[in-house]
């Protein structure tokens, strides 16, 4: 069975986006490739708990986001929502019934939509 292994996201600032994904979602830095000695201009590889690598790739032009969304499984969507709101992270939709089930929606620094869910809430609240 095919398995998604890598995903690339265009970003304006690799360092800013790296820090956001690490701080807010717990992704781990797999490796970084600076360009011109500056990481914010290079590529950062992040890895989630399941082994999916997300490449944050610096783009020179505008980042076109919102045409795709990414779904991220978390341990407890309600608890993570409370934690991130306390840190000042803004959400597009707070935890609740969405068209796809129960979860919350937020955007990363470049406007990429992230759907957060957990398996227990999807079964009991979705």
C-alpha positions in Angstrom: 0.0 0.0 0.0 1.4 3.4 -0.9 2.3 5.6 2.1 2.7 9.4 2.0 6.3 10.0 3.2 7.2 13.7 2.5 5.2 16.9 2.0 6.5 20.3 0.9 5.0 23.6 2.1 6.1 26.9 0.6 6.9 29.5 3.3 8.2 33.0 3.4 10.6 32.4 6.3 11.9 28.9 7.1 13.1 29.8 10.6 9.8 31.5 11.6 7.7 28.5 10.3 10.1 26.0 11.8 9.8 27.6 15.2 6.0 27.8 14.9 5.6 24.1 14.0 8.0 23.0 16.7 6.6 25.2 19.4 2.9 24.7 18.7 2.6 21.2 17.3 5.7 19.5 18.6 7.2 18.6 15.3 11.0 17.7 15.4 13.7 19.2 13.2 15.1 16.4 11.0 17.6 18.6 9.2 18.1 22.1 7.9 19.8 23.3 4.7 20.6 27.0 4.9 21.0 29.1 1.7 23.5 31.9 1.8 24.3 31.1 5.4 20.7 32.0 6.5 18.2 29.3 7.5 15.2 31.6 6.9 16.2 31.4 3.2 16.8 27.6 2.9 14.9 24.4 3.6 13.9 22.9 6.9 12.8 19.3 7.2 10.4 18.6 10.1 9.1 15.3 11.2 5.8 14.4 13.0 5.4 11.5 15.4 4.3 9.1 12.6 7.5 9.7 10.5 6.0 12.1 7.9 8.6 14.6 6.8 7.3 18.1 6.0 9.7 20.2 4.0 9.4 23.9 4.6 10.7 25.5 1.4 11.5 29.2 1.2 9.9 30.9 -1.8 10.8 34.3 -3.1 7.4 35.3 -4.3 4.1 35.3 -2.4 2.9 32.2 -0.7 -0.4 31.0 -2.2 -2.2 29.3 0.6 -5.8 28.3 1.4 -6.2 26.1 -1.7 -5.3 23.0 0.3 -5.6 22.1 3.9 -3.7 19.6 6.0 -5.2 17.4 8.7 -3.2 16.7 11.8 -4.0 14.1 14.4 -3.3 15.2 17.9 -3.7 13.5 21.3 -6.6 15.8 22.5 -7.9 18.6 20.3 -9.7 20.4 23.1 -6.6 20.4 25.4 -4.3 21.5 22.5 -6.7 24.2 21.6 -6.7 25.6 25.2 -2.9 25.4 25.3 -2.4 27.2 22.0 -5.1 29.9 22.7 -3.2 30.6 26.0 -0.1 31.1 23.9 -1.9 33.6 21.7 -2.4 31.4 18.7 -5.6 32.4 16.8 -7.9 29.8 15.4 -10.2 29.9 12.3 -12.6 27.6 14.1 -12.6 26.5 17.7 -13.2 22.8 18.6 -16.6 21.7 17.4 -18.5 19.9 14.7 -16.9 20.5 11.3 -18.1 19.2 7.9 -15.4 16.4 8.3 -16.1 15.6 12.0 -15.1 17.1 15.3 -12.0 19.3 15.5 -10.5 22.7 15.3 -9.0 24.8 12.4 -6.1 27.2 12.5 -3.6 28.7 10.1 0.2 28.5 10.2 2.3 31.7 9.7 1.8 31.5 5.9 -1.9 30.9 5.9 -1.9 27.1 5.3 -5.0 25.7 6.9 -4.5 23.0 9.5 -7.4 20.8 10.7 -6.7 19.3 14.1 -8.5 16.3 15.4 -8.2 13.4 17.8 -9.6 9.9 17.4 -11.6 9.9 20.6 -13.4 13.1 19.9 -14.1 12.1 16.3 -15.9 9.0 17.6 -17.8 10.6 20.5 -18.4 14.2 19.3 -18.1 14.0 15.5 
